[in-house]
Amino acid sequence: MSKTFARLCVLALLATAALVSLTACRKAEYGMLTEHEREELRRIEPLELTPAPPEEEDVPTVPPEAEPPDYVELTLEQCRAIALRRNLDLRVELVNPLIAAEAVREADARFEPTLFAGAAYTRTDGPSLGEPERGGLDRRAADVGVVIPLRTGGEISLDMPVSRSESRSNPSGFDPAYAAGLTANVRHPLLRGAGRQATEHAIRIAAYQAEMAHARTRLEVIRVIAAVDRLYWRLYAARRTLQVRKNEYDLSVAQLERARRMVEAGVLPEVEIVRAEAGVAQRVEAVIIADNQLRDRERELKRALNQPDLGVLSPTAIVPGTEPLPVRYRLDLPTLAETALANRMEMLQLELQIARDAADIEFSRNQTLPFLALDYTYNVSGLGPTLHDAFDMMLRRDADEHRVGLQFSMPLGNQAALSRLRRDVLLRTQRLATREARALLIEQEVAGAVDQLEGNWQRVVASRHSAVLAHRSLEAEERQFGMGLRTSTDVLDAQTRLAEAELAVIRAEVEYQIAKVDLAFATGTLLGEAAVQWTPAVPPAD
């Protein structure tokens, strides 16, 4: 029996060695791409464009109406709501609180009890004194137990081994013999690693990280809404700009008709028609540029909204339904600065980081202590010809054992732990200075946003006054042209000045709205009358 078993073991070892050698000779292949696909990655194809057919007459034309038949009118509140539901950047950020919460659960799971079990078979072949040709021992053993970590730093373990031994030589005593036992062990540190402050350090750090994840998510919500507000007003400005450019084009066409009538009447020379036509051509270019800018602004807002029926490639136009209402505000700079320091998520993240640094210092200080642990073990065992007899003896506690011990260790010099402690103290000192610098920067940003808002209000007032004067100047130039005292160039220049004045009004009003958004962002708040309530993403089902 033993020779046959030895031969099987040798054959198994030879087969394992052959399999390992075959595996080692095979070329390792990693990745998911084939060799053909890798070759395709190394080749860059040129872009092929098909020339358009030649036109009979290459004359610049004004683009079609800015609002195609398929358009949707959205208010600022609707765009905010869509962005909160559909924005991809925000959708990514809303998962971070769930990830951080799982990290907290993972750290807390360290204190879950652990169940262990095992089984083994041992065969010992060897000669005995009475029978040189025979001898050996067959032993079957099983073990089951549990380890219970303590939040104070120690652990309790319970272990119940059971075994059966049978001798194949001259038996003595019980044969077969059954053994059963119960071992209880309590091990607890007294200095390093003792106490909940040390054992729950990882949980505390994970909790700080989870709170910082919530702060970053809130900051992302504010950032997304502020970005949507800015894109909305820039789209509004682009649409109004296109309308101004088309009005300017219509005025230039009307001026061309007046010039033709006056030339036909012999009041003006024929060169006035050429001047008016040149003005029309310039206005067509301005309309084309404004139309392209409008499409760019629409695509930017569509990307931020991520609405299924308003894709970036969708021809559907977005018409802003909210008009700017520039109103001058009375701003209290110290109050706004206090609001910013209380609401800015950067400050909250720094406070949480400083709290984490304090926890790291306490943990590092604990790690500088020597390791001293108390170890207590209680063991009771039983032996008998049957398993029942072995358990019966164990329960009678005929053979029990108590052991108490102490273990001590400490690195000579302990420089690693002391260096970690000094590093954590320096990091906290650095973080405190960073908090002061961040507070000064936030106050500077709030002051700059207030000045920008006030300056943009002055721009609104000045641009409106300039637009009124430009309109009067155009009317005067047209009257002078009708009397033959001005040329088409003078009228076109007046039209340009009026268009630029109207565009200045649009830019000033929109920049004033954006300045309000920037001021709200600088104070960690949002514009509007209603607050925004966000929740983390819904975790997937198990």
C-alpha positions as CSV (number, residue, x, y, z in Angstrom):
1,M,0.0,0.0,0.0
2,S,2.8,2.4,0.9
3,K,4.8,1.6,-2.3
4,T,1.7,2.2,-4.5
5,F,1.0,5.5,-2.7
6,A,4.7,6.6,-3.2
7,R,4.5,5.8,-6.9
8,L,1.3,7.9,-7.3
9,C,3.0,10.8,-5.6
10,V,6.0,10.5,-8.0
11,L,3.8,10.4,-11.0
12,A,1.8,13.5,-9.8
13,L,5.0,15.4,-9.3
14,L,6.2,14.5,-12.8
15,A,2.9,15.6,-14.3
16,T,3.0,18.9,-12.5
17,A,6.6,19.6,-13.7
18,A,5.6,18.8,-17.3
19,L,2.6,21.2,-17.1
20,V,4.7,24.0,-15.6
21,S,7.4,23.6,-18.3
22,L,4.8,23.7,-21.1
23,T,3.2,26.8,-19.6
24,A,6.6,28.5,-19.3
25,C,7.5,27.8,-23.0
26,R,4.3,29.4,-24.2
27,K,4.5,33.0,-25.2
28,A,2.6,35.3,-22.9
29,E,-0.1,37.4,-24.5
30,Y,-1.9,40.2,-22.7
31,G,-4.5,42.7,-23.7
32,M,-7.7,42.4,-25.7
33,L,-6.6,43.4,-29.2
34,T,-5.5,41.1,-31.9
35,E,-2.4,41.7,-34.0
36,H,-4.5,43.1,-36.9
37,E,-6.2,45.5,-34.5
38,R,-2.8,46.7,-33.2
39,E,-1.7,47.3,-36.7
40,E,-4.8,49.4,-37.3
41,L,-3.9,51.5,-34.3
42,R,-0.6,52.3,-35.9
43,R,-2.2,53.6,-39.1
44,I,-3.8,57.0,-39.4
45,E,-6.1,57.5,-42.4
46,P,-6.5,60.8,-44.2
47,L,-9.7,62.7,-44.1
48,E,-11.5,62.6,-47.4
49,L,-13.7,65.6,-48.3
50,T,-15.9,65.8,-51.4
51,P,-15.8,69.1,-53.3
52,A,-19.2,70.8,-53.7
53,P,-20.5,71.3,-57.2
54,P,-19.6,74.7,-58.7
55,E,-22.4,77.3,-58.4
56,E,-23.5,79.4,-61.3
57,E,-23.1,82.6,-59.2
58,D,-21.0,82.8,-56.0
59,V,-22.9,85.5,-54.2
60,P,-22.9,85.7,-50.4
61,T,-26.3,85.1,-48.9
62,V,-27.8,85.5,-45.5
63,P,-28.4,82.2,-43.5
64,P,-32.0,81.1,-43.1
65,E,-34.0,82.1,-40.0
66,A,-32.2,81.5,-36.8
67,E,-35.1,79.6,-35.4
68,P,-35.8,76.4,-37.5
69,P,-39.2,74.9,-37.6
70,D,-38.1,72.5,-34.8
71,Y,-37.2,74.6,-31.7
72,V,-37.9,74.5,-28.0
73,E,-38.2,77.4,-25.6
74,L,-36.5,76.9,-22.2
75,T,-36.4,79.1,-19.2
76,L,-33.4,79.3,-16.9
77,E,-35.1,77.3,-14.3
78,Q,-35.9,74.5,-16.7
79,C,-32.3,74.3,-17.9
80,R,-31.2,74.1,-14.2
81,A,-33.6,71.2,-13.6
82,I,-32.5,69.3,-16.7
83,A,-28.8,69.7,-15.8
84,L,-29.4,68.4,-12.3
85,R,-31.0,65.3,-13.7
86,R,-28.9,64.7,-16.8
87,N,-25.5,66.4,-16.6
88,L,-22.8,63.8,-17.1
89,D,-20.2,65.5,-14.9
90,L,-22.7,65.8,-12.1
91,R,-23.8,62.2,-12.6
92,V,-20.2,61.1,-12.1
93,E,-19.7,63.2,-9.0
94,L,-22.9,61.9,-7.4
95,V,-21.4,58.4,-7.2
96,N,-18.4,59.6,-5.1
97,P,-20.5,59.8,-1.8
98,L,-21.5,56.2,-2.3
99,I,-17.9,55.1,-2.9
100,A,-16.8,56.9,0.2
101,A,-19.7,55.4,2.2
102,E,-18.6,51.9,1.1
103,A,-15.0,52.7,2.3
104,V,-16.5,53.5,5.8
105,R,-18.3,50.2,5.8
106,E,-15.2,48.4,4.7
107,A,-13.1,50.0,7.5
108,D,-15.8,49.1,10.1
109,A,-16.0,45.5,8.8
110,R,-12.6,45.0,10.4
111,F,-14.4,44.2,13.7
112,E,-16.6,41.5,12.2
113,P,-16.2,38.1,13.8
114,T,-14.3,35.5,11.6
115,L,-15.4,31.9,11.5
116,F,-12.7,29.4,10.6
117,A,-12.6,25.7,10.1
118,G,-10.2,23.1,8.8
119,A,-9.6,19.4,8.3
120,A,-6.5,17.3,7.7
121,Y,-5.4,13.7,7.2
122,T,-2.0,12.6,8.2
123,R,-0.4,9.3,7.3
124,T,2.9,8.4,8.9
125,D,4.8,5.3,7.7
126,G,7.7,3.9,9.7
127,P,9.0,0.9,11.4
128,S,8.3,0.1,15.0
129,L,10.5,-1.7,17.6
130,G,8.2,-4.8,17.7
131,E,7.5,-5.1,14.0
132,P,10.2,-3.7,11.7
133,E,8.1,-4.4,8.6
134,R,5.1,-2.6,9.9
135,G,4.5,0.7,11.6
136,G,2.9,4.1,11.3
137,L,0.0,6.2,12.3
138,D,-3.2,7.4,10.6
139,R,-4.7,10.6,12.0
140,R,-7.7,12.5,11.0
141,A,-8.3,16.0,12.5
142,A,-10.9,18.7,12.2
143,D,-11.0,22.1,13.7
144,V,-13.7,24.9,14.0
145,G,-13.6,28.2,15.8
146,V,-14.3,31.9,15.7
147,V,-12.2,35.0,16.2
148,I,-13.9,38.1,17.7
149,P,-12.0,41.4,17.3
150,L,-12.6,43.9,20.1
151,R,-12.9,47.6,19.4
152,T,-10.6,48.2,22.3
153,G,-7.7,46.6,20.4
154,G,-7.7,43.0,21.5
155,E,-9.3,39.8,20.2
156,I,-11.0,36.7,21.6
157,S,-10.7,33.4,19.9
158,L,-12.5,30.2,20.5
159,D,-11.1,27.0,19.0
160,M,-12.5,23.4,19.2
161,P,-10.2,20.7,17.7
162,V,-11.3,17.1,17.2
163,S,-9.1,14.2,16.1
164,R,-9.0,10.4,15.6
165,S,-5.7,8.5,15.7
166,E,-5.2,4.9,14.7
167,S,-1.8,3.1,15.1
168,R,-0.7,0.5,12.5
169,S,2.0,-0.9,14.8
170,N,1.7,-2.3,18.3
171,P,-1.2,-0.4,19.8
172,S,-1.1,0.9,23.4
173,G,-4.0,2.4,25.2
174,F,-6.9,3.3,23.1
175,D,-6.7,2.3,19.4
176,P,-8.3,4.1,17.8
177,A,-8.1,7.1,20.1
178,Y,-10.4,10.1,20.0
179,A,-9.4,13.6,21.3
180,A,-11.5,16.7,21.7
181,G,-10.7,20.0,23.2
182,L,-11.7,23.6,23.7
183,T,-9.3,26.6,23.7
184,A,-10.2,30.1,24.6
185,N,-7.7,32.9,24.1
186,V,-7.9,36.5,25.0
187,R,-5.1,38.8,23.7
188,H,-5.1,42.5,24.3
189,P,-2.5,45.3,23.9
190,L,-1.9,47.6,26.8
191,L,0.1,50.4,25.2
192,R,0.5,50.6,21.4
193,G,-2.7,49.8,19.6
194,A,-4.8,49.9,22.7
195,G,-8.1,51.9,22.9
196,R,-10.7,52.9,20.4
197,Q,-8.8,56.0,19.4
198,A,-6.2,53.7,17.8
199,T,-8.4,50.8,16.6
200,E,-11.0,53.0,15.0
201,H,-8.5,55.3,13.3
202,A,-9.2,53.8,9.9
203,I,-12.9,54.2,10.3
204,R,-12.5,57.8,11.4
205,I,-10.3,58.6,8.4
206,A,-12.8,57.0,6.1
207,A,-15.6,59.0,7.7
208,Y,-13.7,62.2,7.1
209,Q,-13.1,61.2,3.5
210,A,-16.9,60.5,3.1
211,E,-17.7,64.0,4.4
212,M,-15.1,65.5,2.1
213,A,-16.8,63.6,-0.8
214,H,-20.1,65.2,0.1
215,A,-18.5,68.6,0.2
216,R,-16.9,68.0,-3.2
217,T,-20.2,66.8,-4.6
218,R,-22.0,69.9,-3.3
219,L,-19.3,72.1,-4.9
220,E,-19.8,70.2,-8.2
221,V,-23.6,70.8,-8.0
222,I,-23.0,74.6,-7.5
223,R,-20.4,74.5,-10.3
224,V,-22.7,72.8,-12.7
225,I,-25.6,75.1,-12.1
226,A,-23.4,78.2,-12.3
227,A,-21.9,76.8,-15.6
228,V,-25.4,76.3,-17.0
229,D,-26.4,79.8,-16.0
230,R,-23.4,81.2,-17.8
231,L,-24.0,79.1,-20.9
232,Y,-27.7,80.1,-20.9
233,W,-26.9,83.8,-20.8
234,R,-24.2,83.5,-23.4
235,L,-26.7,81.7,-25.7
236,Y,-29.2,84.5,-25.0
237,A,-26.5,87.0,-26.0
238,A,-25.6,85.1,-29.2
239,R,-29.3,85.0,-30.2
240,R,-29.7,88.7,-29.6
241,T,-26.5,89.4,-31.4
242,L,-27.7,87.5,-34.5
243,Q,-30.9,89.5,-34.4
244,V,-29.0,92.8,-34.2
245,R,-26.8,91.7,-37.1
246,K,-29.8,90.8,-39.2
247,N,-31.4,94.2,-38.3
248,E,-28.2,95.8,-39.4
249,Y,-28.4,93.8,-42.7
250,D,-32.0,94.9,-43.2
251,L,-31.0,98.6,-42.7
252,S,-28.2,98.2,-45.2
253,V,-30.6,96.7,-47.8
254,A,-33.0,99.6,-47.2
255,Q,-30.1,102.0,-47.6
256,L,-29.2,100.3,-50.9
257,E,-32.8,100.8,-52.2
258,R,-32.7,104.5,-51.2
259,A,-29.4,104.9,-52.9
260,R,-30.8,103.3,-56.1
261,R,-33.9,105.5,-56.1
262,M,-31.8,108.7,-55.6
263,V,-29.3,107.7,-58.3
264,E,-32.2,107.0,-60.7
265,A,-33.6,110.4,-59.9
266,G,-30.3,112.0,-60.6
267,V,-29.8,113.4,-57.1
268,L,-26.7,111.3,-56.3
269,P,-23.8,109.9,-58.4
270,E,-23.8,106.2,-59.3
271,V,-20.9,105.5,-56.9
272,E,-23.4,105.6,-54.0
273,I,-24.9,102.3,-55.2
274,V,-21.4,100.6,-55.1
275,R,-20.9,102.0,-51.6
276,A,-24.3,100.7,-50.5
277,E,-23.7,97.2,-52.1
278,A,-20.3,97.0,-50.3
279,G,-22.0,97.7,-47.0
280,V,-24.6,95.0,-47.7
281,A,-21.8,92.5,-48.4
282,Q,-20.1,93.4,-45.1
283,R,-23.4,92.9,-43.2
284,V,-23.8,89.4,-44.7
285,E,-20.4,88.4,-43.4
286,A,-21.4,89.7,-39.9
287,V,-24.6,87.7,-40.0
288,I,-22.8,84.5,-41.0
289,I,-20.3,84.9,-38.1
290,A,-23.1,85.6,-35.6
291,D,-25.1,82.6,-36.9
292,N,-22.1,80.3,-36.4
293,Q,-21.5,81.7,-32.9
294,L,-25.1,81.0,-32.0
295,R,-24.8,77.4,-33.1
296,D,-21.7,77.0,-31.0
297,R,-23.4,78.4,-27.9
298,E,-26.4,76.1,-28.5
299,R,-24.1,73.0,-28.7
300,E,-22.3,74.1,-25.5
301,L,-25.6,74.3,-23.6
302,K,-26.9,71.1,-25.1
303,R,-23.8,69.3,-23.9
304,A,-24.3,70.6,-20.4
305,L,-28.0,69.6,-20.4
306,N,-27.5,66.2,-22.0
307,Q,-31.2,65.9,-22.8
308,P,-31.9,62.9,-25.0
309,D,-34.1,64.9,-27.5
310,L,-31.6,67.8,-27.4
311,G,-28.4,66.1,-28.4
312,V,-25.3,68.0,-29.5
313,L,-26.0,67.0,-33.1
314,S,-29.7,67.7,-32.9
315,P,-31.0,70.4,-35.3
316,T,-33.5,71.6,-32.6
317,A,-32.8,75.1,-31.6
318,I,-33.0,76.4,-28.0
319,V,-34.7,79.7,-27.6
320,P,-34.1,81.3,-24.1
321,G,-37.4,82.1,-22.5
322,T,-36.0,84.1,-19.6
323,E,-35.1,87.8,-20.1
324,P,-32.4,89.5,-18.1
325,L,-33.7,92.0,-15.5
326,P,-30.7,94.2,-14.6
327,V,-31.4,95.6,-11.1
328,R,-28.9,97.4,-9.0
329,Y,-28.2,95.9,-5.6
330,R,-27.0,97.3,-2.4
331,L,-24.1,95.0,-1.5
332,D,-22.5,94.6,2.0
333,L,-19.0,93.3,1.4
334,P,-18.2,92.2,5.0
335,T,-21.5,90.2,5.2
336,L,-20.9,88.6,1.8
337,A,-17.3,87.7,2.9
338,E,-18.7,86.0,6.0
339,T,-21.3,84.1,4.0
340,A,-18.5,82.9,1.6
341,L,-16.3,81.7,4.5
342,A,-19.3,79.8,6.0
343,N,-20.5,78.3,2.7
344,R,-17.5,77.7,0.5
345,M,-16.8,74.0,0.3
346,E,-13.0,74.6,0.0
347,M,-13.1,75.9,3.6
348,L,-15.1,72.9,4.8
349,Q,-12.7,70.5,3.1
350,L,-9.8,72.2,4.8
351,E,-11.5,72.0,8.2
352,L,-12.2,68.3,7.6
353,Q,-8.6,67.8,6.5
354,I,-7.3,69.6,9.6
355,A,-9.6,67.3,11.7
356,R,-8.1,64.3,9.9
357,D,-4.6,65.6,10.6
358,A,-5.4,65.8,14.3
359,A,-6.6,62.2,14.2
360,D,-3.4,61.2,12.4
361,I,-1.3,62.9,15.1
362,E,-3.1,61.0,17.9
363,F,-2.7,57.7,16.1
364,S,1.0,58.4,15.4
365,R,1.5,59.3,19.0
366,N,0.0,56.0,20.0
367,Q,2.3,54.2,17.6
368,T,5.4,55.6,19.3
369,L,4.6,53.6,22.5
370,P,6.1,50.2,23.1
371,F,4.1,47.1,22.3
372,L,2.9,45.4,25.5
373,A,0.2,42.8,25.3
374,L,-1.5,40.6,27.8
375,D,-2.2,37.0,26.6
376,Y,-4.5,34.6,28.5
377,T,-5.4,31.1,27.3
378,Y,-7.7,28.6,28.8
379,N,-7.6,25.0,27.4
380,V,-9.6,21.9,28.3
381,S,-9.2,18.6,26.6
382,G,-10.6,15.1,26.6
383,L,-9.4,11.6,25.4
384,G,-11.2,8.3,25.0
385,P,-11.9,5.3,22.8
386,T,-15.0,7.0,21.3
387,L,-15.8,10.6,20.4
388,H,-18.5,10.6,23.0
389,D,-16.0,9.6,25.7
390,A,-13.6,12.3,24.6
391,F,-16.3,15.0,24.8
392,D,-17.5,13.6,28.1
393,M,-14.1,13.9,29.6
394,M,-13.7,17.4,28.2
395,L,-17.0,18.5,29.8
396,R,-16.0,17.1,33.1
397,R,-12.9,19.3,32.9
398,D,-10.6,16.5,34.1
399,A,-7.7,18.1,32.2
400,D,-7.7,21.9,31.9
401,E,-5.0,24.4,31.6
402,H,-4.6,28.2,32.3
403,R,-1.8,30.3,30.9
404,V,-1.1,34.0,31.4
405,G,1.7,35.8,29.7
406,L,3.0,39.2,28.7
407,Q,4.7,40.2,25.4
408,F,6.9,43.2,25.0
409,S,8.7,44.7,21.9
410,M,10.0,48.1,20.9
411,P,12.4,49.1,18.1
412,L,15.7,50.4,19.4
413,G,15.6,54.2,18.8
414,N,12.0,54.1,17.5
415,Q,12.9,56.6,14.8
416,A,10.3,55.5,12.2
417,A,7.3,56.1,14.6
418,L,8.8,59.4,15.8
419,S,9.4,60.6,12.2
420,R,5.8,59.8,11.3
421,L,4.6,61.8,14.3
422,R,6.7,64.8,13.4
423,R,5.6,64.6,9.8
424,D,1.9,64.6,10.8
425,V,2.5,67.6,13.1
426,L,4.2,69.5,10.3
427,L,1.4,68.6,7.9
428,R,-1.2,70.0,10.3
429,T,0.9,73.2,10.7
430,Q,1.0,73.5,6.9
431,R,-2.7,72.9,6.7
432,L,-3.5,75.6,9.2
433,A,-1.4,78.1,7.2
434,T,-3.3,77.0,4.0
435,R,-6.6,77.6,5.7
436,E,-5.6,81.2,6.5
437,A,-4.3,81.7,2.9
438,R,-7.6,80.2,1.5
439,A,-9.7,82.5,3.7
440,L,-7.8,85.6,2.3
441,L,-8.2,84.3,-1.2
442,I,-11.9,83.8,-0.7
443,E,-12.3,87.4,0.6
444,Q,-10.3,88.6,-2.4
445,E,-12.6,86.7,-4.8
446,V,-15.7,88.1,-3.1
447,A,-14.4,91.6,-3.3
448,G,-13.5,91.2,-6.9
449,A,-17.0,89.8,-7.7
450,V,-18.6,92.7,-6.0
451,D,-16.5,95.2,-7.9
452,Q,-17.3,93.3,-11.2
453,L,-21.0,93.4,-10.5
454,E,-21.0,97.1,-9.7
455,G,-18.8,97.8,-12.8
456,N,-21.1,95.9,-15.1
457,W,-24.1,97.8,-13.8
458,Q,-22.3,101.0,-14.8
459,R,-21.7,99.4,-18.2
460,V,-25.4,98.7,-18.5
461,V,-26.3,102.4,-17.8
462,A,-23.6,103.7,-20.1
463,S,-24.4,101.4,-23.0
464,R,-28.1,102.1,-22.9
465,H,-27.4,105.8,-23.1
466,S,-25.0,105.3,-25.9
467,A,-27.6,103.2,-27.8
468,V,-30.2,106.0,-27.6
469,L,-27.6,108.5,-29.0
470,A,-26.6,106.2,-31.7
471,H,-30.2,105.8,-32.8
472,R,-30.7,109.5,-32.9
473,S,-27.4,109.9,-34.9
474,L,-28.6,107.3,-37.5
475,E,-31.9,109.2,-38.0
476,A,-30.0,112.4,-38.5
477,E,-27.7,110.8,-41.0
478,E,-30.6,109.4,-43.0
479,R,-32.3,112.8,-43.1
480,Q,-29.1,114.4,-44.3
481,F,-28.7,111.6,-47.0
482,G,-32.2,112.3,-48.2
483,M,-31.2,115.9,-48.8
484,G,-28.1,114.9,-50.6
485,L,-25.8,116.2,-47.9
486,R,-24.4,112.8,-46.8
487,T,-23.1,109.7,-48.6
488,S,-24.1,106.1,-48.2
489,T,-20.8,105.5,-46.4
490,D,-21.9,108.0,-43.7
491,V,-25.3,106.3,-43.3
492,L,-23.7,102.8,-43.2
493,D,-21.2,104.0,-40.6
494,A,-24.1,105.3,-38.5
495,Q,-25.8,102.0,-38.8
496,T,-22.6,100.2,-37.7
497,R,-22.4,102.5,-34.7
498,L,-26.0,101.8,-33.8
499,A,-25.4,98.0,-34.1
500,E,-22.3,98.2,-32.0
501,A,-24.2,100.3,-29.4
502,E,-27.0,97.7,-29.3
503,L,-24.5,94.9,-29.0
504,A,-22.8,96.7,-26.1
505,V,-26.2,96.9,-24.3
506,I,-26.6,93.1,-24.9
507,R,-23.1,92.4,-23.6
508,A,-23.5,94.6,-20.6
509,E,-26.8,93.1,-19.6
510,V,-25.6,89.6,-20.0
511,E,-22.3,90.2,-18.3
512,Y,-24.3,91.7,-15.4
513,Q,-26.3,88.5,-15.1
514,I,-23.0,86.5,-15.3
515,A,-21.5,88.7,-12.7
516,K,-24.3,87.9,-10.4
517,V,-23.7,84.2,-11.0
518,D,-20.0,84.7,-10.2
519,L,-20.8,86.5,-7.0
520,A,-23.1,83.7,-5.9
521,F,-20.5,81.1,-6.8
522,A,-17.9,83.1,-4.9
523,T,-20.1,83.0,-1.8
524,G,-20.9,79.3,-2.1
525,T,-24.6,79.9,-2.9
526,L,-26.9,80.0,-5.9
527,L,-29.1,82.6,-7.6
528,G,-32.8,82.2,-7.5
529,E,-35.5,82.0,-4.9
530,A,-35.6,78.3,-4.3
531,A,-32.8,76.1,-2.7
532,V,-31.4,73.0,-4.5
533,Q,-31.6,69.7,-2.7
534,W,-29.3,67.0,-4.0
535,T,-28.9,63.3,-3.0
536,P,-26.2,60.8,-3.9
537,A,-26.8,58.4,-6.8
538,V,-29.0,55.3,-6.1
539,P,-26.7,52.3,-5.5
540,P,-27.1,49.3,-7.8
541,A,-29.0,46.3,-6.5
542,D,-27.0,43.4,-5.2
